[in-house]
């Protein structure tokens, strides 16, 4: 498929303040839709061409790229060939989780203008693993990762010898057994009022301590219930779904103020049936009545997997501290019909695992791609290296693998991974698996030629960059800490990616939009000089970003004349020249056409733009000024009914190429970068004069907080 240059266009200043701050939205408020910003820019020969390179299979296997961390990369082959290697998730029947699978898949680029061809597929050991695809082949590294109950497959975090997956044990008539449905078919998610998943401990798998108590079924309608409340006593509804007290937005304080309570459940499990009002209303009624937790019994109306969402309102200082359990009708009926039942949950209480499941630990090395010519062994396991990891990441400079193990970051030698993976050293620093960035380390040679490793905000709090001398990885030495407080003090730091001559510069994005961070809106790329990293960064403003958008990722080509591509999710892509040219640190071309803006986003949900359009980007290592861009398709309607798997589809890969760019000529209309702090106040005022921080009151978004494990992280 040849690129369609007529659909590409030239870059210009694109300073559309109205599109950025909702002036254009006001004109279509009645339709609640975001219209693409008009593009009026001077002509230039430089332009970005975009065309499809790959589409994963939809029905019946329903594939998606597993786009988190270092799960995709580009490998250079022989004779002008290159390979794209990625972790792919197969959902199969979207109504069930037990048939999910994951694979490491290899595609061959048969030419710079032709579609990719799949040549290899290697199965993973569990349907939600960490796969590291290094910058060079032929090895990929699989590990079990720290997972919480909010993910699709928390059982994949189970290691041998522990009670896992977390489950629900009951004693019925003196006979103990594990309930099947809470781990196989009936699930609970916790959300805040902005429809973001929250990591509170109120679900199985996150509880800090065991809880054992007897069960008390709702035996009478709640006292002081609303006149609209259903009369069925086992529904335990404070009001109907049409009454504010029976909706998902009801707060515990509202129920307590009205004196609505259930009798006989204090100190026990509160057993109720689904229906009549929201599940949130039932849970909060049980909690204000003194129950230790809530067990909701399904009505059995659907044969598919079921998931309920319990909402806790952060504006009312609510949090989920008491467990919520969701069980099938068959198991729930048994609980209702048995006079004496005891239920136990907690960190030492195991549950029934899904079919064909086995626990795992450490690292599995897989040999993939034609680059493995002459290698007879295709796989080797190292189960004793560690249990689970927060993340793994391979260096782009050396055969070194970094592993986050919560209280430390270990450094492994992967020079000969089929013989051994020896531990070289470690960095004593706490690290988190729930980061707002996919890349956690960056290595480069400093001005003295010594290897330096940047740890990117390892606890995802503080916006801190830690610079270590790792010339001898057996003895890493902290050089200094850099507080990247250019947009906020503690939250929002995104990717830190190398680029420019010999990788001298680091491009820093901000995963925090104007809807979440106020005056500082993720509308710029910050560029650090790695030889002088403590100097203020250069700031490249991105005025083509619309309300709710931010720079998602950056990837820079290699060699002289290389250019960097920045993805802007719903707003498309832009190219920045990092070289020693007249266009240094300027946007030289942009593409904000409808290929990235096809999705319809309600104006009241602008924060959802980050799930749509151009996501992560990977520079070609064979074809000049060419990149591969993950394209996400977003559908808001399934979100309204809690169907995340239909809402977010990450199954397309686009090829983007910069055409007719002469780096020796200044691009007309391009804007020079500024040093951070230089005229910053005046620069921001251009955006601030029409900005109303309350214009999108229902939207907190901008932070990557997906309801799909493969798209991102959970937010508090």
ZAZA-956026 format. One record per residue (C-alpha): z, y, x; residue number from 1. Coordinates in steps of 0.1 Angstrom, whole numbers, padded with zeros to 4 digits. Each point is the difference from the previous one (the first is absolute). Example, Ala and Ser with C-alpha at 12.3 -4.5 7.8 and 13.67 -1.06 7.14 Angstrom:
BEGIN
> Z:Y:X:seq
> 0078:-0045:0123:1;
> -0007:0034:0014:2;
This chain:
BEGIN
> Z:Y:X:seq
> 0000:0000:0000:1;
> -0012:0032:0017:2;
> 0023:0030:-0002:3;
> -0012:0026:-0026:4;
> 0000:0033:0019:5;
> -0009:0019:-0032:6;
> 0035:-0008:-0013:7;
> 0016:0014:0032:8;
> 0005:0036:0004:9;
> 0010:0026:0026:10;
> 0035:0012:0008:11;
> 0013:0034:-0009:12;
> 0033:0018:-0003:13;
> 0007:-0013:-0036:14;
> 0028:0024:-0005:15;
> 0005:-0008:-0037:16;
> 0035:0014:-0007:17;
> -0005:-0006:-0038:18;
> -0007:-0037:0005:19;
> 0029:-0003:0024:20;
> 0026:0016:-0023:21;
> -0011:-0009:-0035:22;
> -0020:0031:-0009:23;
> -0029:-0023:-0008:24;
> 0023:-0024:-0018:25;
> 0011:0026:-0025:26;
> -0036:0002:-0013:27;
> 0001:-0037:-0009:28;
> 0037:-0004:-0009:29;
> -0009:-0011:-0035:30;
> -0019:-0030:0014:31;
> 0027:-0006:0027:32;
> -0026:-0009:0025:33;
> -0006:0011:0036:34;
> -0035:0013:0006:35;
> -0014:-0002:0036:36;
> 0001:0033:0018:37;
> -0033:0017:0002:38;
> -0015:0000:0035:39;
> -0017:0032:0011:40;
> -0005:0000:0037:41;
> -0025:0013:0026:42;
> -0026:-0025:0012:43;
> 0004:-0018:0033:44;
> -0019:-0029:0015:45;
> 0032:-0020:0004:46;
> 0008:-0022:-0030:47;
> 0018:-0032:-0009:48;
> -0019:-0028:-0017:49;
> 0020:-0025:-0020:50;
> -0012:-0034:-0014:51;
> 0016:-0034:-0009:52;
> 0004:-0025:0028:53;
> 0021:-0027:-0018:54;
> 0014:-0008:-0035:55;
> 0025:-0028:-0003:56;
> -0003:-0026:-0028:57;
> 0015:0010:-0034:58;
> 0002:-0027:-0026:59;
> 0010:-0028:0002:60;
> 0020:0004:0033:61;
> 0007:0038:-0003:62;
> 0001:0009:0037:63;
> 0015:0031:0015:64;
> 0004:0012:0036:65;
> 0037:-0003:0011:66;
> -0001:0035:0013:67;
> 0035:0004:0014:68;
> 0008:0004:0037:69;
> -0024:-0013:0026:70;
> -0017:-0025:-0024:71;
> -0036:0011:0008:72;
> -0019:0008:0032:73;
> -0035:0001:0016:74;
> -0009:-0023:0029:75;
> -0029:0006:0023:76;
> -0023:-0030:0005:77;
> -0029:-0008:0023:78;
> -0036:0012:-0003:79;
> 0007:0030:-0022:80;
> 0021:-0020:-0025:81;
> 0034:0008:-0014:82;
> 0025:-0016:-0024:83;
> 0023:0013:-0026:84;
> 0032:-0021:-0004:85;
> 0024:0005:-0028:86;
> 0028:-0016:-0021:87;
> -0013:-0007:-0035:88;
> 0022:-0007:-0030:89;
> -0013:-0023:-0028:90;
> 0018:0005:-0033:91;
> -0021:-0026:-0019:92;
> 0015:0001:-0036:93;
> 0014:0036:-0002:94;
> 0024:-0013:-0026:95;
> 0018:-0023:0024:96;
> 0014:0003:0035:97;
> 0003:-0036:0010:98;
> -0037:-0004:0008:99;
> -0002:0030:0024:100;
> -0014:-0007:0035:101;
> -0006:0020:0032:102;
> -0027:-0004:0027:103;
> -0011:0015:0033:104;
> -0036:0007:-0006:105;
> -0027:0009:0026:106;
> -0033:0018:-0009:107;
> -0029:0007:0023:108;
> -0018:0033:0001:109;
> -0036:-0011:0003:110;
> -0013:0035:0006:111;
> 0011:0036:-0003:112;
> -0016:0003:-0035:113;
> 0004:-0035:-0014:114;
> 0028:-0015:-0021:115;
> 0028:-0021:0016:116;
> -0003:-0038:0000:117;
> 0031:-0022:-0003:118;
> 0001:-0026:0028:119;
> 0036:-0014:0000:120;
> 0031:-0003:-0022:121;
> 0034:-0013:0012:122;
> 0028:-0006:-0026:123;
> 0034:0015:0006:124;
> 0033:-0019:-0005:125;
> 0012:0020:-0029:126;
> -0016:0025:-0025:127;
> 0018:0031:0015:128;
> 0002:0000:0038:129;
> -0003:0025:0028:130;
> -0033:-0005:0018:131;
> -0007:0020:0032:132;
> -0036:0005:0009:133;
> 0000:0014:0035:134;
> -0028:0023:0013:135;
> -0015:-0030:0019:136;
> -0007:-0036:-0010:137;
> 0001:-0029:-0004:138;
> 0037:-0003:-0010:139;
> 0018:0012:-0031:140;
> 0038:-0003:-0005:141;
> 0017:-0011:-0032:142;
> 0037:0006:-0007:143;
> 0024:-0002:-0029:144;
> 0010:0036:-0008:145;
> 0032:0015:-0015:146;
> -0007:0001:-0038:147;
> 0021:0011:-0029:148;
> 0000:-0011:-0035:149;
> -0024:0028:-0011:150;
> -0029:-0017:0019:151;
> -0022:-0026:-0017:152;
> 0012:-0028:0022:153;
> 0035:0004:0013:154;
> 0002:-0037:0008:155;
> -0023:0007:0030:156;
> 0030:0016:0017:157;
> 0019:-0033:-0001:158;
> 0009:-0016:0033:159;
> 0011:-0036:0005:160;
> 0036:-0008:-0005:161;
> 0009:0029:-0024:162;
> 0005:0001:-0038:163;
> -0035:0013:-0008:164;
> -0017:0012:-0021:165;
> 0028:0018:-0017:166;
> 0006:-0014:-0035:167;
> 0023:-0005:-0029:168;
> 0023:-0030:-0003:169;
> 0017:-0010:-0032:170;
> 0027:-0025:-0009:171;
> -0006:-0014:-0035:172;
> 0024:-0025:-0013:173;
> 0014:-0006:0035:174;
> -0035:-0007:0014:175;
> -0014:0025:0026:176;
> -0037:0007:0002:177;
> -0024:0028:0011:178;
> -0019:0019:-0026:179;
> -0037:-0003:0006:180;
> -0015:0031:-0018:181;
> 0017:0028:0021:182;
> -0019:-0011:0031:183;
> -0032:-0015:-0015:184;
> -0010:0019:-0031:185;
> 0024:0028:-0012:186;
> 0006:0030:0022:187;
> 0018:0033:0000:188;
> -0011:0033:0015:189;
> 0020:0032:0004:190;
> -0016:0034:-0003:191;
> 0010:0037:-0001:192;
> -0013:0025:-0026:193;
> -0030:0006:0022:194;
> -0011:-0036:-0004:195;
> 0007:-0007:0037:196;
> 0016:-0033:0010:197;
> 0036:0004:0013:198;
> 0018:-0022:0024:199;
> 0034:0000:-0017:200;
> 0020:-0032:0002:201;
> 0000:-0008:-0037:202;
> -0023:-0031:0001:203;
> 0002:-0035:0014:204;
> -0008:0000:0037:205;
> 0016:0034:0008:206;
> 0036:-0005:-0011:207;
> 0025:0007:0028:208;
> 0025:-0026:-0013:209;
> 0002:-0030:-0022:210;
> 0008:0004:-0037:211;
> 0013:-0028:-0021:212;
> 0011:0005:-0036:213;
> -0001:-0016:-0034:214;
> -0026:0009:-0025:215;
> 0006:0020:-0033:216;
> -0028:0001:-0025:217;
> -0004:0031:-0020:218;
> 0018:-0011:-0032:219;
> -0002:0031:-0021:220;
> -0021:0032:-0002:221;
> 0013:0028:0023:222;
> 0028:0022:-0013:223;
> -0011:0036:-0009:224;
> -0037:-0010:0004:225;
> -0027:0022:-0014:226;
> -0011:-0005:-0036:227;
> -0034:-0010:0014:228;
> 0015:-0029:0020:229;
> -0013:-0036:-0009:230;
> 0026:-0020:-0018:231;
> -0005:-0033:0019:232;
> 0032:-0003:0020:233;
> -0015:-0018:0030:234;
> -0025:0028:0007:235;
> 0028:0024:0010:236;
> -0019:0032:-0006:237;
> 0017:0034:-0003:238;
> -0031:0013:-0019:239;
> -0036:-0009:-0008:240;
> -0029:0006:0024:241;
> -0009:0031:-0020:242;
> 0035:0015:0005:243;
> 0007:0018:0033:244;
> 0031:-0022:0004:245;
> -0022:-0032:0000:246;
> -0027:0011:0024:247;
> -0004:-0006:0037:248;
> 0011:0036:0007:249;
> 0035:-0004:-0015:250;
> 0029:0006:0025:251;
> 0033:-0017:0002:252;
> 0017:0034:-0005:253;
> -0018:0005:-0034:254;
> 0013:-0034:-0012:255;
> 0035:0007:0013:256;
> 0001:0034:-0016:257;
> -0010:-0016:-0034:258;
> 0027:-0027:0005:259;
> -0026:-0028:-0005:260;
> 0014:-0033:0014:261;
> -0001:-0038:-0003:262;
> 0032:-0018:-0006:263;
> 0011:-0031:0020:264;
> -0022:0004:0031:265;
> 0023:0019:0024:266;
> 0004:-0020:0032:267;
> -0027:-0025:-0010:268;
> -0037:-0005:0000:269;
> -0016:0018:-0029:270;
> -0025:-0023:-0016:271;
> -0026:0016:-0023:272;
> -0035:-0007:-0013:273;
> -0031:0019:0007:274;
> -0015:0022:-0028:275;
> 0010:0028:-0024:276;
> 0004:0027:0027:277;
> -0007:0005:0036:278;
> 0015:-0024:0026:279;
> 0014:0031:0017:280;
> 0020:0009:-0031:281;
> 0014:-0036:-0002:282;
> 0010:0000:0037:283;
> 0017:0034:-0001:284;
> 0019:-0009:-0032:285;
> 0013:-0031:0017:286;
> 0010:0020:0030:287;
> 0019:0027:-0019:288;
> 0017:-0029:-0019:289;
> 0015:-0013:0033:290;
> -0022:-0030:0006:291;
> -0004:-0013:0036:292;
> -0037:-0003:-0006:293;
> -0027:-0006:-0026:294;
> -0020:-0031:-0009:295;
> -0031:0007:-0021:296;
> -0016:-0030:-0018:297;
> -0037:0002:-0005:298;
> -0014:-0004:-0035:299;
> -0026:-0026:0011:300;
> -0029:0018:-0015:301;
> -0021:-0003:0032:302;
> -0008:-0029:0022:303;
> -0007:0021:0031:304;
> 0024:0013:0026:305;
> 0022:0028:-0014:306;
> 0015:0030:0016:307;
> 0023:0026:-0014:308;
> 0006:0035:0013:309;
> 0035:0015:0000:310;
> 0000:0038:0004:311;
> 0028:0019:0018:312;
> -0002:0038:-0002:313;
> 0006:0016:0033:314;
> 0004:0035:-0016:315;
> 0031:-0015:-0018:316;
> 0013:-0015:0033:317;
> -0006:-0035:-0013:318;
> -0004:-0031:0022:319;
> -0003:-0037:-0005:320;
> 0032:-0016:0013:321;
> 0005:-0028:-0025:322;
> -0024:-0029:0000:323;
> -0027:-0005:-0027:324;
> -0014:-0035:-0006:325;
> -0030:-0009:-0021:326;
> -0004:-0036:-0011:327;
> -0024:-0020:-0021:328;
> 0005:-0008:-0037:329;
> 0007:-0037:0007:330;
> 0027:0007:0026:331;
> 0014:0029:-0020:332;
> 0003:-0020:-0032:333;
> 0021:-0026:0020:334;
> 0023:0028:0012:335;
> 0004:0013:-0036:336;
> 0007:-0034:-0014:337;
> 0026:-0012:0025:338;
> 0036:0011:-0006:339;
> 0011:0003:0036:340;
> -0025:0011:0027:341;
> 0007:0014:0035:342;
> -0027:0019:0019:343;
> -0001:0007:0037:344;
> -0023:0023:0020:345;
> 0002:0015:0035:346;
> -0010:-0003:0036:347;
> 0012:-0036:0004:348;
> -0014:-0012:-0033:349;
> -0034:-0017:0003:350;
> -0026:-0004:-0027:351;
> -0029:-0023:-0007:352;
> -0030:0008:0023:353;
> -0036:0002:-0013:354;
> -0023:-0031:0004:355;
> -0014:-0008:0034:356;
> 0025:0024:0017:357;
> 0017:-0005:0033:358;
> 0022:0023:0020:359;
> -0011:0014:0034:360;
> 0010:0020:0030:361;
> -0013:0015:0032:362;
> -0037:0004:0008:363;
> -0031:-0021:-0007:364;
> -0030:0007:0023:365;
> -0034:-0006:-0017:366;
> -0032:-0001:0020:367;
> -0029:0016:-0020:368;
> -0035:0013:0005:369;
> -0029:-0010:0023:370;
> 0019:0017:0028:371;
> 0020:-0032:0003:372;
> -0028:-0019:0016:373;
> 0014:-0028:0022:374;
> 0035:0001:-0016:375;
> 0007:-0034:-0015:376;
> 0035:0007:-0014:377;
> -0002:0021:-0032:378;
> 0036:0006:-0008:379;
> 0035:0000:0016:380;
> 0034:0007:-0015:381;
> 0030:0016:0017:382;
> 0027:-0004:-0028:383;
> 0030:0007:0023:384;
> -0010:0036:0011:385;
> 0018:0015:-0030:386;
> 0004:-0004:-0038:387;
> -0017:0028:-0018:388;
> -0012:0033:0013:389;
> -0003:0035:-0015:390;
> -0034:0004:0016:391;
> -0021:-0011:0029:392;
> -0026:0021:0019:393;
> -0022:-0007:0030:394;
> -0007:0026:0027:395;
> -0035:0013:0002:396;
> 0004:0003:0038:397;
> 0016:-0032:0011:398;
> 0007:-0036:-0011:399;
> 0033:0009:-0014:400;
> 0015:-0005:-0034:401;
> 0028:0021:-0015:402;
> 0023:-0016:-0026:403;
> 0025:0019:-0022:404;
> 0031:-0021:-0005:405;
> 0022:0026:-0019:406;
> 0024:0008:0029:407;
> -0025:-0001:0028:408;
> -0037:0000:0008:409;
> -0010:-0029:0022:410;
> -0029:0000:0024:411;
> -0020:-0033:0005:412;
> -0027:-0010:0024:413;
> -0031:-0013:-0019:414;
> -0022:-0004:0031:415;
> -0003:-0037:-0005:416;
> 0013:-0007:-0035:417;
> -0011:-0036:-0002:418;
> 0023:-0008:0030:419;
> 0030:0022:-0007:420;
> 0012:0033:-0015:421;
> 0028:0010:0024:422;
> 0024:0028:-0008:423;
> -0005:0028:0025:424;
> 0026:0026:-0011:425;
> 0014:0018:-0030:426;
> 0008:0035:-0012:427;
> 0034:0004:-0016:428;
> -0008:0020:-0030:429;
> 0003:-0007:-0038:430;
> -0033:-0004:-0018:431;
> -0011:-0004:-0036:432;
> -0026:-0021:-0018:433;
> -0004:0026:-0028:434;
> -0018:0027:0018:435;
> -0023:0027:-0013:436;
> -0024:-0007:0028:437;
> -0020:-0032:0009:438;
> 0000:0006:0038:439;
> 0033:0000:0017:440;
> -0008:0002:0037:441;
> -0026:0017:0022:442;
> -0006:-0006:0036:443;
> -0018:0022:0026:444;
> 0000:0009:0037:445;
> 0017:0033:0007:446;
> -0011:0026:0025:447;
> 0015:-0021:0028:448;
> -0019:-0031:-0011:449;
> 0031:-0018:-0013:450;
> 0001:-0018:-0033:451;
> 0019:0019:-0027:452;
> 0009:-0015:-0034:453;
> 0007:0022:-0031:454;
> 0022:-0015:-0026:455;
> -0009:0017:-0033:456;
> 0031:0009:-0021:457;
> 0013:-0036:0002:458;
> 0025:0004:-0028:459;
> -0024:0021:-0022:460;
> 0026:0028:0000:461;
> 0002:0030:0022:462;
> -0037:0005:0008:463;
> 0008:-0011:0036:464;
> -0024:-0011:0027:465;
> 0016:-0019:0029:466;
> -0018:0000:0033:467;
> 0007:-0029:0024:468;
> -0012:-0007:0035:469;
> -0012:-0036:-0003:470;
> -0019:-0004:0033:471;
> 0024:-0028:0005:472;
> 0005:-0015:-0035:473;
> 0030:-0020:0012:474;
> 0019:0033:0004:475;
> -0012:0026:-0025:476;
> 0015:0035:0006:477;
> 0004:0027:-0025:478;
> -0017:0032:0012:479;
> 0008:0023:-0030:480;
> 0001:0003:-0037:481;
> -0024:0023:-0019:482;
> 0010:0013:-0034:483;
> -0033:0003:-0019:484;
> 0014:0025:-0025:485;
> -0033:0018:-0005:486;
> 0001:-0005:-0038:487;
> 0034:-0014:-0007:488;
> 0032:-0008:0018:489;
> 0006:-0036:-0010:490;
> -0028:-0016:-0021:491;
> -0037:-0003:-0003:492;
> -0013:-0008:0035:493;
> -0032:-0021:-0002:494;
> -0022:-0015:0026:495;
> -0002:0008:0037:496;
> -0034:-0010:0013:497;
> -0015:0005:0035:498;
> -0034:0017:0006:499;
> -0019:0023:0022:500;
> -0011:-0005:0037:501;
> 0018:-0031:0013:502;
> 0023:0001:-0031:503;
> 0017:0031:0013:504;
> 0009:0015:-0034:505;
> 0020:-0014:-0029:506;
> -0010:0009:-0036:507;
> 0029:0001:-0024:508;
> -0003:-0001:-0038:509;
> 0025:0009:-0026:510;
> 0005:-0025:-0029:511;
> 0015:0026:-0023:512;
> -0019:0022:-0024:513;
> 0005:0034:-0015:514;
> 0015:-0018:-0031:515;
> 0029:-0013:0020:516;
> 0005:0022:0030:517;
> -0004:0035:-0016:518;
> -0013:0026:0023:519;
> -0011:-0025:0027:520;
> -0025:-0023:-0016:521;
> -0015:-0025:0024:522;
> -0032:0021:0002:523;
> -0004:-0001:0037:524;
> -0004:-0023:0030:525;
> 0022:0008:0030:526;
> -0013:-0008:0035:527;
> 0024:-0006:0029:528;
> -0011:0002:0036:529;
> 0014:-0033:0014:530;
> 0002:0016:0035:531;
> 0022:0028:-0014:532;
> 0014:-0015:-0032:533;
> 0030:0024:-0002:534;
> -0023:0030:-0005:535;
> -0008:0011:-0035:536;
> -0029:-0020:-0016:537;
> -0033:0013:-0010:538;
> -0004:0003:-0038:539;
> -0033:-0009:-0017:540;
> 0002:0012:-0036:541;
> -0018:-0021:-0027:542;
> -0006:0025:-0029:543;
> -0024:-0025:-0017:544;
> 0031:-0019:-0011:545;
> 0007:0002:-0038:546;
> 0034:0002:-0016:547;
> 0020:-0032:0008:548;
> -0021:-0011:0030:549;
> 0007:-0004:0036:550;
> -0015:-0014:0032:551;
> 0005:-0038:-0001:552;
> -0013:-0013:0033:553;
> -0019:0009:0032:554;
> -0022:-0021:0022:555;
> -0018:0013:0031:556;
> -0030:-0015:0018:557;
> 0001:-0009:0037:558;
> -0019:0015:0029:559;
> -0016:0034:0006:560;
> -0012:0018:-0031:561;
> 0024:-0020:-0022:562;
> 0010:0016:-0033:563;
> 0030:-0007:-0023:564;
> -0002:-0008:-0037:565;
> 0029:0010:-0024:566;
> 0003:-0016:-0034:567;
> 0012:0022:-0029:568;
> 0004:-0027:-0027:569;
> -0015:0014:-0032:570;
> -0014:0030:0018:571;
> -0023:-0020:0024:572;
> -0003:0002:0038:573;
> -0004:0027:0027:574;
> -0011:-0002:0036:575;
> 0019:0018:0028:576;
> -0013:0005:0035:577;
> 0028:-0007:0026:578;
> -0022:0005:0031:579;
> -0004:0029:0024:580;
> -0028:0016:-0021:581;
> -0004:0033:-0018:582;
> 0012:-0019:-0031:583;
> 0032:-0013:0015:584;
> 0026:-0008:-0027:585;
> -0024:0013:-0028:586;
> -0011:-0017:-0031:587;
> -0037:-0006:0007:588;
> -0011:-0019:-0031:589;
> 0015:-0011:-0033:590;
> -0008:-0023:-0028:591;
> 0018:0006:-0033:592;
> -0027:-0014:-0024:593;
> 0006:-0021:-0030:594;
> 0000:-0033:0019:595;
> 0037:0008:0008:596;
> 0007:0019:-0033:597;
> -0012:-0024:-0027:598;
> 0035:-0008:-0012:599;
> 0014:0021:-0028:600;
> 0035:0013:0007:601;
> 0020:0018:-0027:602;
> 0010:0035:0011:603;
> 0036:-0009:-0007:604;
> -0002:-0029:0025:605;
> -0017:0017:0029:606;
> 0023:-0019:0024:607;
> -0019:-0031:-0009:608;
> -0030:0013:0019:609;
> 0013:-0015:0032:610;
> -0007:-0035:-0014:611;
> -0036:0009:-0006:612;
> -0030:0005:0023:613;
> -0001:-0001:0039:614;
> 0030:-0018:0014:615;
> 0002:-0014:0036:616;
> -0028:0005:0024:617;
> -0013:-0019:0031:618;
> -0024:0012:0026:619;
> -0030:-0022:0009:620;
> 0000:-0012:0036:621;
> -0037:-0006:0001:622;
> -0017:0026:-0022:623;
> 0003:0036:0011:624;
> 0020:0024:-0023:625;
> 0004:-0027:-0027:626;
> 0031:-0011:-0019:627;
> 0011:-0025:-0025:628;
> 0021:0014:-0029:629;
> 0021:-0019:-0025:630;
> -0008:0013:-0035:631;
> 0026:-0004:-0028:632;
> -0010:0000:-0037:633;
> 0027:0012:-0023:634;
> 0003:-0003:-0037:635;
> 0027:0019:-0017:636;
> 0000:-0019:-0033:637;
> 0016:-0032:0014:638;
> 0027:0021:0016:639;
> 0011:0011:-0035:640;
> 0007:-0036:-0010:641;
> 0015:-0010:0034:642;
> -0031:-0020:0011:643;
> -0001:0009:0037:644;
> -0024:-0028:0011:645;
> -0027:0014:-0023:646;
> 0008:0036:0008:647;
> -0005:-0001:0038:648;
> -0030:-0018:0015:649;
> -0005:0002:0037:650;
> -0031:-0022:0004:651;
> -0027:0023:0014:652;
> -0008:0010:0035:653;
> -0023:0029:0006:654;
> -0020:0008:0031:655;
> 0001:0037:0010:656;
> -0023:0016:0026:657;
> -0002:0034:0015:658;
> -0036:0010:0002:659;
> -0019:0028:0019:660;
> 0031:0014:0016:661;
> -0006:0020:0032:662;
> 0034:0005:0016:663;
> -0014:0028:0023:664;
> -0006:0023:-0030:665;
> 0027:0017:-0020:666;
> 0000:-0012:-0036:667;
> -0006:0030:-0023:668;
> 0030:0006:-0023:669;
> 0024:-0023:0018:670;
> 0035:0013:0005:671;
> 0018:-0001:0033:672;
> 0033:-0018:0003:673;
> 0032:0020:0005:674;
> 0030:-0007:0021:675;
> 0029:-0009:-0021:676;
> 0021:0031:-0007:677;
> -0029:0023:0007:678;
> -0005:0023:-0031:679;
> 0015:-0029:-0020:680;
> 0015:0022:-0027:681;
> -0032:0019:-0006:682;
> -0020:-0032:0000:683;
> 0022:-0017:-0026:684;
> 0000:0031:-0022:685;
> -0037:-0005:-0007:686;
> 0010:-0031:-0019:687;
> 0033:0011:-0014:688;
> -0010:0030:-0021:689;
> -0011:-0020:-0030:690;
> 0022:-0030:0005:691;
> 0026:-0010:-0026:692;
> 0024:-0027:0012:693;
> 0007:-0009:-0036:694;
> -0036:-0004:-0011:695;
> 0001:-0038:0003:696;
> 0036:-0005:-0011:697;
> -0004:-0037:-0008:698;
> -0015:-0008:0033:699;
> 0021:-0006:0031:700;
> -0028:-0018:0018:701;
> -0019:0004:0031:702;
> 0021:-0025:0019:703;
> -0016:-0033:0003:704;
> 0021:-0021:-0024:705;
> -0022:-0028:-0014:706;
> 0009:-0026:-0025:707;
> -0021:-0024:0020:708;
> 0016:-0014:0032:709;
> -0033:0002:0018:710;
> -0004:0037:-0006:711;
> 0032:0014:0012:712;
> 0037:0006:-0003:713;
> 0029:0004:-0024:714;
> 0016:0034:-0004:715;
> 0036:0008:-0008:716;
